[in-house]
Amino acid sequence: MKSIVCVKRVPDTETRIRISGGETAVETTGVKYVLNPYDEFALEAALKQKEGAGEGQVTAMTVAGAEGAEALRSALAMGADDAVLLRAQAGLEGLAVAKLLAEEIRGRSYDLLLFGMKAVDDDLQAVGPMVAELLDIPAATSVIEFDTADGRITAQREIDGGVEVVELKLPCVLTLTKGSYKPRSASLKGIMAAKKKTIEDKAVEAPSAGVTVEKLSYPPERAAGRIVGQGADAVPELLRLLREEAKVL
């Protein structure tokens, strides 16, 4: 089976984010970047599928500037066979990214397209389904585990209050969330091998933007907490505040 795992380079979740002077972008100076954690679930799923079948190919692909090669090296170190950088301007909207991915994938041989359920920087959760729509193939989101047999995928989806089991015909798109796939750590051998591998670098022209960022702002500061008393004597006042001010009762 040929799997393509679409990945993204994102700021480390422990990084302190600052807004640039123009208030339309994030200040990147000094920011540590990592492979999107949800994409690691997708990559681990692809590697597990290949190992279980005893054959196959796993390709990592990203749309990014030249710095996107960093995420691809991480994917190669984990075990991806090869990698493709669709080199475009940074900060593209989700639909533009989906169009570029779909255009590239359309000309390739593939069975399964895997995405992280979301990117931790924008929480969009839409690029995978948009690629499926552009390629006119089925998709399942929030997948925690899947099996392949007879040209079909049986996937378990995480839903509110339980798990839904769906069946899809290959080729298809799956977006992965945290489930049975625990991302492996890259071994020293894998890291050294990744440095020697050639990344396919293709300059692409992004479609015109349908969405532009007008302004970024920090969330409002939280009001300071209030001590209303101690023990049982504080209960009446606490209930009043919850009812009249917080309006949760």
C-alpha positions in Angstrom: 0.0 0.0 0.0 1.2 3.5 -0.9 0.4 6.0 1.9 1.0 9.8 1.7 1.1 11.5 5.1 0.6 15.3 4.9 2.4 17.1 7.7 2.9 20.6 9.0 5.6 22.5 10.9 4.1 24.2 13.9 5.3 26.2 16.9 6.1 24.1 19.9 3.1 24.3 22.3 5.4 25.4 25.1 6.6 28.4 23.1 5.5 31.8 24.2 3.7 33.3 21.1 4.1 37.0 20.3 2.2 39.0 17.7 4.2 40.9 15.2 4.2 44.7 14.9 1.7 44.6 12.0 -0.8 42.6 14.1 -1.4 40.3 11.2 1.1 37.5 11.9 3.0 35.7 14.7 6.5 36.8 15.5 8.7 33.9 14.4 12.0 35.1 15.8 13.2 32.7 18.5 10.2 30.4 18.1 10.9 26.7 18.4 9.1 24.6 15.7 8.2 20.9 15.7 6.3 18.4 13.6 2.6 18.9 14.4 1.8 16.3 17.1 -1.4 15.1 15.4 0.6 14.5 12.2 2.8 12.2 14.3 -0.3 10.1 15.0 -1.0 9.9 11.2 2.6 9.0 10.4 2.7 6.3 13.1 -0.5 4.8 11.7 1.1 4.7 8.2 4.2 3.1 9.5 2.3 0.5 11.5 0.2 -0.4 8.5 3.3 -0.8 6.4 5.0 -3.0 9.0 1.9 -5.1 9.5 1.6 -5.7 5.7 5.3 -6.4 5.3 5.5 -4.0 2.4 4.4 -0.6 1.2 5.7 2.9 0.9 5.2 5.9 3.2 5.7 9.4 1.7 5.6 12.6 3.9 4.4 15.7 2.1 4.1 19.4 3.2 3.2 22.8 1.8 5.6 25.3 3.3 8.5 27.6 2.7 12.0 26.2 2.6 11.8 25.8 6.4 9.2 23.1 5.9 12.1 20.7 5.2 12.7 20.6 8.9 9.3 18.8 9.5 10.0 16.4 6.6 13.4 15.5 8.2 11.5 14.6 11.4 9.1 12.4 9.4 12.0 10.7 7.6 13.7 10.1 11.0 10.6 8.4 12.3 10.6 6.1 9.3 9.0 7.7 6.2 10.5 6.4 3.0 10.6 9.7 1.1 9.5 13.2 1.4 8.1 16.0 -0.8 8.3 19.7 -0.1 5.7 21.8 -2.1 7.6 25.1 -1.6 5.2 28.1 -1.4 4.8 31.2 0.6 4.3 30.9 4.3 1.0 31.4 6.0 -1.4 30.1 3.3 -5.0 29.6 4.2 -6.3 26.1 4.6 -8.1 25.9 1.2 -5.0 27.1 -0.7 -2.9 24.4 1.1 -5.6 21.8 0.2 -5.6 22.8 -3.5 -1.8 22.5 -3.7 -1.8 19.1 -2.0 -4.6 17.8 -4.2 -3.0 19.0 -7.4 0.3 17.2 -6.5 -1.4 14.0 -5.2 -3.6 13.8 -8.2 -0.6 13.0 -10.4 0.8 10.4 -8.1 0.0 6.7 -7.4 -1.5 6.3 -3.9 -3.9 4.2 -1.8 -4.3 6.1 1.4 -3.9 9.8 2.4 -3.4 10.5 6.1 -3.6 13.8 8.0 -3.5 14.8 11.6 -7.0 15.6 12.8 -5.8 19.2 13.2 -2.8 21.5 13.4 -2.2 22.8 16.9 -1.4 26.3 15.6 -4.7 27.0 13.9 -7.0 24.2 15.0 -8.6 24.2 11.5 -9.5 20.5 11.2 -10.4 21.1 7.5 -7.5 20.5 5.2 -7.8 16.7 5.1 -11.6 16.7 4.3 -11.0 19.5 1.7 -8.4 17.4 -0.1 -10.8 14.5 -0.1 -13.5 16.7 -1.7 -11.1 18.0 -4.3 -10.0 14.5 -5.2 -13.6 13.1 -5.0 -12.6 10.3 -2.6 -14.2 9.3 0.7 -13.0 10.6 4.1 -13.2 9.8 7.8 -12.2 12.2 10.5 -11.1 11.8 14.1 -9.9 8.2 13.5 -8.3 6.4 16.4 -7.6 3.1 14.7 -8.1 1.4 11.3 -7.6 -1.9 9.5 -7.3 -2.6 5.8 -8.6 -5.6 3.9 -9.8 -6.3 0.3 -9.3 -2.8 -0.9 -11.3 -1.3 2.0 -10.6 0.5 5.2 -12.5 -0.2 8.5 -12.0 2.8 10.7 -12.9 3.6 14.3 -13.9 7.3 14.8 -14.0 9.1 18.1 -17.3 10.8 18.6 -19.1 12.4 21.5 -19.9 9.7 24.0 -18.4 6.8 22.1 -16.8 5.3 19.0 -18.3 5.0 15.5 -17.1 2.3 13.1 -17.1 3.2 9.4 -16.0 1.4 6.2 -14.5 3.3 3.3 -13.3 2.2 -0.2 -9.7 2.9 -1.1 -8.3 5.4 -2.0 -9.5 7.5 0.8 -8.6 10.2 3.4 -8.3 9.6 7.1 -7.5 12.2 9.7 -6.0 10.8 12.9 -6.3 11.8 16.5 -4.8 10.3 19.6 -5.8 6.7 19.9 -4.0 3.4 19.6 -1.1 5.0 17.7 1.7 6.1 20.0 4.3 8.0 17.9 7.7 6.3 18.0 10.8 8.3 18.9 13.3 8.7 16.1 16.4 6.5 16.7 19.9 7.8 16.2 20.1 5.6 13.1 16.9 7.1 11.8 18.1 10.6 12.4 21.4 10.0 10.6 19.6 8.3 7.7 17.2 11.2 7.4 20.0 13.6 7.0 21.3 11.7 4.0 17.9 11.4 2.2 17.0 13.8 -0.6 13.8 15.7 -0.2 11.9 16.3 -3.4 11.6 20.0 -3.6 9.0 21.5 -5.9 8.3 25.2 -6.2 4.5 25.7 -6.5 2.4 28.8 -7.1 -0.3 29.3 -4.5 -3.9 30.1 -5.6 -5.2 33.5 -4.8 -6.2 33.8 -1.2 -9.9 33.7 -0.3 -9.3 34.6 3.3 -6.8 37.1 4.7 -5.9 37.9 8.3 -7.1 41.4 9.2 -5.8 41.4 12.8 -4.5 39.2 15.5 -4.9 40.0 19.2 -4.2 38.4 22.6 -7.1 37.0 24.6 -8.4 39.4 27.3 -6.7 39.1 30.7 -8.6 37.0 33.2 -10.1 38.9 36.2 -8.4 38.3 39.5 -9.9 35.6 41.7 -11.9 36.5 44.7 -12.0 34.8 48.2 -15.5 34.8 49.5 -14.8 33.2 52.9 -14.0 29.8 54.4 -15.9 26.7 55.1 -19.7 26.4 55.2 -20.2 30.1 56.0 -18.9 30.9 52.5 -21.5 28.8 50.6 -24.4 31.4 50.5 -22.2 34.1 49.1 -20.6 31.7 46.6 -24.0 30.6 45.4 -25.1 34.2 45.0 -22.0 35.0 42.9 -22.5 32.0 40.7 -26.1 32.9 40.2 -25.9 36.6 39.8 -22.4 37.3 38.3 -21.2 34.1 36.7 -24.8 33.2 35.7 -24.1 29.5 35.7 -26.9 28.6 38.1 
